[in-house]
């Protein structure tokens, strides 16, 4: 589940940056 733990914050960061 290492990929999941890395991908979730990454996706969240991108969403926050795009807002």
Order of alpha helices (4+ residues) and beta strands (2+ residues): alpha
